[in-house]
Amino acid sequence: MSWIDIGHIEDVPLRGARLVRTAVGCVAVFRTDEAEVFAASNTCPHKQGPLSEGIVHGQKVTCPLHNWVFDLNTGEAQGADEGRIATYPVRLEAGRILLDGAALAKRSAA
């Protein structure tokens, strides 16, 4: 895997998100706890809502447009809604957020 340093964990607010622009589109990086981050597609599959502007709660995010909820571990829609968002491997090293560049490259090949 080729890991891309995208910033310090403190750059992402607690229970919030930041948008990362990549060559293959925008990825939302969510911070759910003091030292817990997730990366996923920024676009809701329902009406293309910006998930980085959604409400982060537990390990889920709620789309700001129509309240669809997605599990940040699996990308699966919760409740009666159906669909999923792409998720990407992310890790923390010494307070730095690293995003899996190889997973992003696969996204562009799909």
Summary of the structure (lengths in Angstrom):
residues: 110
radius of gyration: 13.0
end to end distance: 18.0
largest distance: 39.2
contacts: 334
relative contact order: 0.25
helix: 14%
strand: 48%
